[in-house]
Amino acid sequence: MASRIFSSHDLKQVGIWIRVSTEDQAKGDSPEHHERRAQHYAEAKGWKVVEVYRLEAVSGKAVIDHTEAKRMLQHIKSGRITGLIFSKLARLARNTKELLEIADVFQKCQADLISLQESIDTSTPAGRFFYTMFAAMATWEREEIADRVAASVPIRAKLGKPLGGAAPFGYMWHDRKLVVDSNEAPIRKLLHELFAEHKRKKTVARLLNESGYRTRNGARFSDTTVDRLLRDPTAKGVRRANYTKSNGTGKGWSIKPKEEWVLSEVEPIISEELWQECNQILAAQKQNPRRSSKKPVQLFAGFAFCICGNKMYVPSNTPKYVCFKCKNKIPTGDLEGVFHEQLKNFFLSPDDVRKCLSEVDQNMKRKEETVASLIKEQTKVRKEMDVLFRLYARDKISADGFASRNRPLEERLNQIDDQLPYLQGELDYLKIQYLSRDQILTEARDIYSRWPELQRNEKRSIIEHTLDRIVIGKDDIDIELSYIPSSKFMPNGQQNVTDSLQPPT
């Protein structure tokens, strides 16, 4: 099979965030300019702009409760958009706490933040460092708070005071004491009795749900909920406090040493014997677990496409990626081998890499000089128009004289105003792509040689950070890397729209 590498971008739906203060607008920093610049960046990436969020003259100190901010976050959570473009971080939010909250939502929803001035695009390998940096800031902030809270927990626990959070299922807080809840306690007792009889957590959950019972928040019982309630000794009259600690956001909890636990007596719901019986069953099942039927994620799952356009999957009965539409297939080992070989062809060409990066760097410098020149001319034209207006206001020049002199200046200013956001959008694209390519190429020089030694999760991570898709044909494979710019933005490409200094038609 022959193979080749080229660039491609999926049609990604994004939004544009516009927040320009009244002061900035007075200085000529218009919302329209920011919108057009972001539009052109999206066009360069091959993305589709489907929403624009406008917060003109809104303070950046607190934006998260603004109607447009709520609408934007809802669109991120629902998948309406998967990226947000804005001119700079201060335009998104000046409040660090709100910026961390917004970044956290985007990361959890696997959406991208694109800040043009800071050259941050989290859809690129280099840009993803932004999430790492902000996650570290958020962790530090949480740990500072957690340390202060943790110091008071053992004292409060020994005094029998609430430590925050809800009471265990079957109990409630009354006068700052844990007492039996007459509505939930019978359900908690039935849960243990059913498990002692059937010895299956899923069976217990099903029987409870079929009987119309629900958890405190109205959800259906699950096997994990059943497991947690069975292990909790509160039901037998022993309340544990200060026995767990968080491992960090999304990383679960771990058990503290037993000497740090704080135990206190509460009214039991079930007997000690029933609790012991249930937990002995759980312990025996843990020693002899049933084999998990969960299959490991294939290396190219989600990235392998057939030439017909359909995704390819690895069925359980064959070690091959298969297109269920046209029956095209390729062994999983062969596909990994082709990808590995292409890493060698691409990453082990330092002269080509240096030449490519140098050409893009020179191209960016030319474009930066052009943008700077236009901004300088824009300032000059505006000053000349101001002088003409003052002369006209003082009757130093006639209306016809003012019109004839001002008209060409106004036309030129309109041309510059149209050209600038277009050129800046293209330059934003090149800068971000250059940073991403430079980082990934620098760090990936030894990927080819280390590939056979890498763990499966490490290989998968590299694929997720470097690959757009692999298109598998009958006789060839097209590998589309995510960080190679389109040819129209390369110095020797078929199209170099910046040099013409013309806005898109």
N, C-alpha and C positions, 0 to 999 in steps of 0.2 A: 504494500500500500504506500502510495506517495502521500506526503503531508506538507502543509505550508502553514505559516503563521501570518495572520493579518489582524487588523483592528476592527472592532464592531461594538456598537452600544445598543442595549435594549431600549425600547421605548418606555422610559421611566416617567411617571407622572409626578410633577413637583409643584410647589407653591412659591410665591414670591412675597416676602415680608417687607413692607414699606413703612418705616417710621422716621419722619423728618420733623424736627422741632420747629417751632415758629421762628426761632432765632436763625436756624440754618436756612430756612426758606427765605428769610430777609436777605441772606447773603448770596442768594441765587442758587442754593442747593435744592433743586426742585424734586418732588416725589417722582415726576415723570422721568427725569434723568436716571434715577435709581432703578425704576422699573424697566426702562429700555436696556440698561446695562445688564441687569439680571436676565432679561429675555434673551439677549444675545449670547450670554454664557450658556443658558439652557440649550439654545440652538446649536452651539458649538459641541455640546455633549450629546446631542441627539435626543434631548429630553422634551417632554410635552408639558407646557405650563397650563395647569387646569384651574388654579386658584390664585388670587392676589388678595393679600390681607393688608388693609390700609389703616394705619394709626397716625395720620398726620396730626401734628401739634400735640401729641400725647407724650407725657413725661416717661423717661425710661426707668425711673426709680421703682415703679410698681406697674407692671403690665400684665401679669399673669391672670388677673381678674377681669381684664378688659374683654369685651364681647368678641373682638376679632381674635384675641389670643386663645380664648376658649374654643372658638370655631376651628382655629388652626390645630390645636391639640386633639380635638375630636376627629378631625380629618386624618391626623397621623394614626390615631388608635384604630380607626375604622379601615385604614388602608386606602382612603381616597387619594392621599398623596404619600409619597415615600421619600420626600426630600424637601428642604426649605432653603431658598436662596435669599441672602440679605447682604447689604453692602459691607457691614462690619459688626463685630460682636456687640459693640455699644448700642447699635441700632436694635438688636434683638432684646437686650435687657442690660441695664447698668447695675442692677441689684444682683450681687454674686449669688445669693441664695436662690433667686428665681432662675438665674442662668443655669445653675446646677440642677434644679428641678426639671427644667426644660430639656437639658442634655440627657438626663436620666430617662425621661419618657421616650426620647428619640432612640436611645440605645436599646431600651427594652423592646421597642417596636421595630428594631432593625431598620430605622429610617436615617437619613443623612442630613447633616447640617452643612451648609456651604456659605462660608464668610469670604467675600471676594477680597476685601482689603488685606486680611490676614492670610490669604492664600490657604484657607482650610476647606477641604472637601472630604468629608468622611467616607465618601464612596471610593476613595483612592487609598492605597496602602499607607502613604505618608500621612494623609489626613486622619486616618484612624487613631493616630497617636493622640489626637485631641481628646477622644473619649477616655483614653488611658490617663491623661493628665487631669481631666475633670473628675474622673472616678477617684483618683488619689486625693484630690482636694476634698471631695465629698466624704471620703473615708476618714480623713483627718478631722473634719468637722464633726462627724458622728462619734469618733473615738473620744474627742474632747468632752462631748456631752456624756457619752457612755461611762467614762472614767468617774465623772462626778456622781452619776446615778449609782454606779456599782458600789461605791464606797458606802452608800447608805442602805443598800439592800439587806445585808446580813443583820444589821441592827433592827430594821423594820420587821424582818421575818421573825426574829427571836421574840419580838414584842407581839407577834400575831397580827400585825397590821397589814392591810392590803398592799401589794407591791405594784398595783396597776394591772390593767387587763381584766378580762372577764373571769368570773368564777368557773371552776370545772363544771362540765355538764352534769346535771343532777343536784347542783348546789347554787346558792346565790349569796350575795353580800347583804347582810342586814345589821345595822348599827356597827359597821366595820368588822363584823365577824362572819365567818363562813358557816352557813346553815343549810340544811337539806331543803331543796326545792320540791314541793309536793307534786308539781306537774311533771317534772323531768325525772325525778328519782325512780318511779316505776319503770320508765323506759330504760334507764341505766341498768336496773336490776335484770330486766328481761333480756338485755343484750348479753350479759354474762351467762344467764341460764341457757339461752339459745346456743351460745358458743360451746358450752360444756356438753350440750347434746349433739350438735352437728359437727363441731370441730373444724368449721370452714368460715373464714371471715367474710367472704363474698356471699355465702349462703345466709349468714346472719344479716348482712346489709340488705339483701333482697327481701328476706322475710319481714324486716322492720319497715322497709319501704312499702311493701305490699299491704301491710297493716295500716298504712297511712301515717306512720310516725316520721318526723323530720327533725333535723338538727335545730339548734337554737336559732340560727339565721334563716331557717326555712328550706335549707338544701336537703337533698336526698342523702341518706347514709351511704358511705363508700367503705371499701375494705380497709383503707388507711385510717379512716375515722374510727372504725371498730377496733383496729389494732391499738391505736393510741389510747382509747378508753379502757381497753382490757388491761393495759400495762400500768395505767395510772392507779397508784395505791390509795388515792383519796376515797374511792368507793368502799374500801375496807376500814376506813377510819383513820388513815395516816396521810396527812397533808405534807408534801415535800415543797420546800421553798429554797431558792438560791442554789439549785442543783444543775442548772444548765447555763451555758453562755453562747452568745452568737459568734459564729465564725466569719461574719461579714455578710453584706447584702447578697442574697442569692446563694450563699454557701452553707446554709443549714445551721444546726446547733450541735454542740458537743456537751458531754456530761462532765461536770466538775468532779474533783476528788470527793469521796464520801465524807471526809472530815469537814468539808465546807458546807454540806447540806444542813438545812434547818428543818427538823421534823416536829410536827405538832399534831395533837389529837383533834379529830372532828367526829361528828356523829356518822357512823357507818351506814351504808345503803345495803351492802351485802355482807355475808359472813366471811371471815378469814379463810375458811375452808374452800368456799366457792372461788374466791380470788386466786388462791394457790393452785387449785385444779386448772383454771383457765390458763394461768401463766406457765404451768408445767407443760401443757399442750403446746403453747407457743414456743417454749424452749426446745421441745422435741422436734417440732416442725422446722425450727431454724437449723438444727443439726443435720436434718435430712431434707433439704429443700428440693422441691420439684424443679426440674430443668426449665430455665426461662426460654420462652419461644421467641423472644425479641431478637431480631436479626441485626447485625452490625450495619451501620450506614456505609454504603458503597462509596469508594473514593470519589467517583464522578457523578454521584447521584445529584440530580438537579442541574447538572452542567452538560450532560450527554444528550444531544439532539440528533434525530435522524435527518437525512437530507430532505425528507418530505415535510419537516417542520415539527413533527411530534417528538415529545420527550421519550427517551429510551430508559427502560427499567431492567433490573436483574431479578427475574422470577426465582422462586424458591427451588424450582426443579432443574435449573441450569445455571452454570457460572458464566453467563453471557449477558451483555446489554442487548435488549431486544426491543424493536419497535413493533408494538402490537398492531399497527395499521398495515405496514407493508412487509413485516416479517424480516426486516433488515436486522442483522445481529453481528456482534463482535465479542470475542472472549474478553473477560475482565483483565486478564494478564496481558493480552496483546495491547489493549488500550493504554494501560499503564506504561508498557514498554515504549509505545510511540510517544507518549507525553514525556517520558524520561529522556528519550533520544533528542526531542526538540529542545529540552532544557540545555542539553550539551551544545546543540547547534547555535542557540541564541546566547546563553550566558558565557560561553567560552570563546567569545569573539571580542576581546577587549578593544582592539583597534576600531572595529565597527561601532562598538558602544561609545567609545570616546568621540568618534567622528559624529555620530548621531547627536550626542548630547551637546557637542560644540556647535553644531549647526543650529540646533534649537535655541541655544543660549545667544548666539549672534542674532538670530531672528527676533528673539524677545527684545534684545537691546535696541534693534532698529525700530521696533514698534513702540518701545518706551520713549525713544527720542521723538518719534512722530507725535505721540500723545502729548508729550511735554511741549512740543512746538505749537500744537493746536491750542493747548491751554493758554500759552503765552499770547498767541494771536487773539484768542477770545477776550482776554483781559484788555489788550490794546484796542480792539474794536469797540468794546463797551465804553472805554474811556473817551474815544473819539466821538461816540454817539452822545455821551454826557456833555462834552464840550459844545457840540452843535446845538444841543437842546438849551444849554444856558445862554448861548448867543441868541437863539431865537426868542427865548423868554425875555431877554433884555432889549429886544428890537434891534439887535445888531445885524440881523440877517432876515431876509424876507421869507414868507411862507414857501414860495416856489424855490428859493435858494436852499432852504432847509430840507424840503422834500427831495430835491435832486441830489443833494449831498448825502442825506441820511439813507435813501433807498438802497444803494449798493452796500452800505455798511450793514444795514438790517438783513439784506439777503445773505451776506457772507456769514453773519452771526447765526442765522438760521441753519446754514449749511454746517457750521462747526457744531452747533447744538445737536444736530442729527448725527454727525459723524462720531463725536466723542463717545457716547455710550456704546455704540457699535464696536469701536476700536478697543475700548476698555474691557468690554465683555470678552473679546477675542484674546486680549492680553491676559485677563484673569484666567482664562482656560489654559493658555500656554504655561503660565507660571505654575499653576497647580499641577498640571500634568508633568511638567519638568521636575518639580520637587518629588513627586510620587515615583517617577521613573528612576531618578537619581538614587533615591533611597533603596528601592526594590532591587535595582541592578547591583548596587554596592553590596547589599547584604546577601544577595543570592548567588554570588560567584561560585560558592562551594556547594550549592544545592545539588548539582549533578553528581558530584563525587560522593556526597553523604546520603543521597537518596535511598540506597538499599538498607542503610543502617537506621533510617528514621522510623519512629513509631507511626502507626496508622493514623493516629490523631494529628501528628505533626505534618504528615503528608496532606491530610485533608485540610489543615489550616493553610498550607501553602497554596493549595488549589483554590480555596475560597478567596485568598487575598490577591491572586494573580490572574485568575481565569474568568472570562466572560462565559464562554461555552465551547464545547467541542461538537462540530457537525460531522457526522459519520455518514459517508456515502458508500456506494458499492465498492469503489476502487480507491478512494482517497479519504483522508481525514483533514478537516480544517480546524486548526487550533486558534481560537480568538482570545488573545491576551487583553486584559482590561486596562492596561496602562500605556499602550502605544497610541499616540495621537493620530487622528485621521490625516491622510496625505494632504488635505487642503490647508493644513496648518504647518506643513513642513516647508522649508525654504525652496526645495526643488520639486514640490508637489504640483499637481495639475492646476491648482487654483491657489492664489495668494491674494485674497481680497483686500488685505490691509494696505498693500502698496498702492492701490488705486485710490485710496482715501475716499471711497464712496460708500454710503450706507446701503444696506440691502434693499433691493426693490421689492 
